Amino acid sequence: MIRPGWIVAVSVAILSGCAPNVSPSSYSVGSVGQVNRSIAGRIISVRPVNIAGQSGAGGLAGMGAGAAAGSAIGGGARANALGAIGGAVVGGIAGAIIESSATQQTGVEYVVQTENDNLMTIVQGADSTLSVGQKVLVLYGSPSRLIADPRG
């Protein structure tokens, strides 16, 4: 028999590995060797933000687990079908809630004024240590990044 506690524990463990990496210090393998345009600017605003990282995988996993657990309820085919449908609905909702809490992160929103007086906003991970008035480089790419200007 499948125990609901195990389903929740396994779902949280799997989904916590699904949180996107929003650190400006991390690059994907596909980014290596890519040339990106950069522009200089100065930070004019910094504020903390919450980053929600839902992909829908939690809801799908919950639906599957809920349907499997729900189909074991009852003694006949009709009861099994109704149990599977009810389990899928409850499991989908629970999976989405678990994914939302497991993948939520904190970040920082920066407003940058470029040297030609354009304004840009970029959000990145909270491990960034940039401050108002600091000279920075905006690195275009996917994702775009903000780093301290090494030229000073």
C-alpha positions as CSV (number, residue, x, y, z in Angstrom):
1,M,0.0,0.0,0.0
2,I,1.3,3.5,-0.9
3,R,1.4,5.8,2.1
4,P,0.6,9.5,1.5
5,G,3.5,10.7,3.7
6,W,6.0,8.9,1.4
7,I,4.4,10.5,-1.7
8,V,4.7,14.0,-0.2
9,A,8.3,13.4,1.0
10,V,9.5,12.1,-2.4
11,S,7.7,14.9,-4.3
12,V,9.4,17.6,-2.1
13,A,12.8,15.9,-2.6
14,I,12.3,15.8,-6.4
15,L,10.9,19.3,-6.8
16,S,13.5,21.0,-4.6
17,G,16.0,20.0,-7.3
18,C,13.9,21.8,-9.9
19,A,14.5,25.3,-8.5
20,P,16.0,27.4,-11.3
21,N,19.6,28.7,-10.7
22,V,19.3,32.5,-10.8
23,S,22.9,33.2,-9.6
24,P,24.9,35.6,-11.9
25,S,27.9,33.4,-11.3
26,S,26.4,30.3,-12.9
27,Y,26.4,29.5,-16.6
28,S,24.9,26.7,-18.6
29,V,27.0,24.5,-20.8
30,G,25.5,26.1,-23.8
31,S,26.7,29.6,-22.7
32,V,30.4,28.6,-22.9
33,G,32.1,30.1,-25.8
34,Q,29.2,32.5,-26.6
35,V,30.0,36.1,-27.3
36,N,27.5,38.5,-25.6
37,R,27.1,42.2,-25.9
38,S,27.8,44.3,-22.8
39,I,26.9,47.9,-21.9
40,A,28.1,50.0,-19.0
41,G,25.9,51.7,-16.5
42,R,25.3,52.7,-12.9
43,I,22.8,51.1,-10.4
44,I,20.2,53.6,-9.3
45,S,17.8,51.3,-7.4
46,V,18.1,48.0,-5.5
47,R,15.2,46.1,-3.9
48,P,14.6,42.5,-2.7
49,V,12.0,40.4,-4.7
50,N,10.6,36.9,-4.5
51,I,11.1,34.6,-7.5
52,A,8.4,32.0,-8.1
53,G,9.7,29.0,-10.1
54,Q,6.7,27.0,-11.0
55,S,7.0,24.8,-14.1
56,G,3.8,22.7,-13.7
57,A,5.8,19.5,-13.0
58,G,4.6,19.4,-9.4
59,G,0.9,19.4,-10.5
60,L,1.5,16.7,-13.0
61,A,3.5,14.5,-10.6
62,G,0.8,15.1,-8.0
63,M,-1.9,14.1,-10.4
64,G,-0.2,10.9,-11.3
65,A,0.5,9.9,-7.7
66,G,-2.9,10.9,-6.6
67,A,-4.6,8.9,-9.4
68,A,-2.5,5.9,-8.6
69,A,-3.3,6.1,-4.8
70,G,-7.0,7.0,-5.4
71,S,-7.5,4.0,-7.8
72,A,-6.6,1.7,-4.9
73,I,-9.7,2.9,-3.0
74,G,-12.9,0.9,-3.2
75,G,-13.8,-2.6,-4.1
76,G,-15.2,-2.3,-7.7
77,A,-14.3,-0.8,-11.0
78,R,-16.6,2.2,-10.5
79,A,-15.2,3.0,-7.0
80,N,-11.6,2.6,-8.4
81,A,-12.3,5.1,-11.3
82,L,-13.9,7.6,-8.9
83,G,-11.0,7.2,-6.5
84,A,-8.5,7.8,-9.3
85,I,-10.3,10.9,-10.5
86,G,-10.6,12.3,-7.0
87,G,-7.0,11.4,-6.2
88,A,-5.8,13.1,-9.4
89,V,-7.6,16.3,-8.5
90,V,-6.4,16.4,-4.9
91,G,-2.9,15.2,-5.9
92,G,-2.6,17.8,-8.6
93,I,-3.5,20.6,-6.2
94,A,-1.1,19.3,-3.5
95,G,1.7,18.8,-6.1
96,A,1.3,22.4,-7.3
97,I,1.5,23.8,-3.8
98,I,4.5,21.6,-2.9
99,E,6.3,22.8,-6.1
100,S,5.5,26.4,-5.4
101,S,7.0,26.3,-1.9
102,A,10.0,24.1,-2.9
103,T,11.0,26.3,-5.8
104,Q,10.4,29.8,-4.4
105,Q,13.6,31.9,-4.1
106,T,14.6,35.4,-3.1
107,G,16.3,37.7,-5.6
108,V,17.3,41.3,-6.1
109,E,15.8,43.7,-8.7
110,Y,18.3,46.3,-10.0
111,V,17.5,49.4,-12.0
112,V,20.5,50.5,-14.1
113,Q,21.0,53.8,-15.9
114,T,23.2,53.2,-18.9
115,E,25.8,55.6,-20.1
116,N,23.4,56.8,-22.8
117,D,20.7,57.5,-20.2
118,N,18.5,54.4,-20.9
119,L,17.0,52.6,-17.9
120,M,17.1,48.8,-17.6
121,T,15.7,46.5,-14.9
122,I,17.2,43.1,-14.2
123,V,16.4,40.5,-11.5
124,Q,19.0,38.0,-10.4
125,G,19.8,35.8,-7.4
126,A,20.1,37.2,-3.9
127,D,23.8,36.2,-3.7
128,S,24.5,39.4,-5.7
129,T,26.3,42.1,-3.7
130,L,25.9,45.1,-5.9
131,S,24.8,48.5,-4.4
132,V,23.2,51.8,-5.5
133,G,25.7,54.1,-7.2
134,Q,28.0,51.2,-8.3
135,K,29.3,51.0,-11.8
136,V,28.2,47.8,-13.5
137,L,28.1,46.0,-16.8
138,V,24.9,44.6,-18.2
139,L,25.7,41.3,-20.0
140,Y,23.1,40.5,-22.7
141,G,22.3,36.9,-23.1
142,S,19.9,34.2,-22.0
143,P,19.8,35.0,-19.1
144,S,21.1,38.5,-19.0
145,R,23.4,39.3,-16.1
146,L,24.6,42.2,-14.1
147,I,28.2,42.3,-12.8
148,A,30.5,44.9,-11.2
149,D,32.4,46.9,-13.8
150,P,36.0,45.6,-13.6
151,R,37.3,48.9,-15.1
152,G,36.3,50.7,-11.8
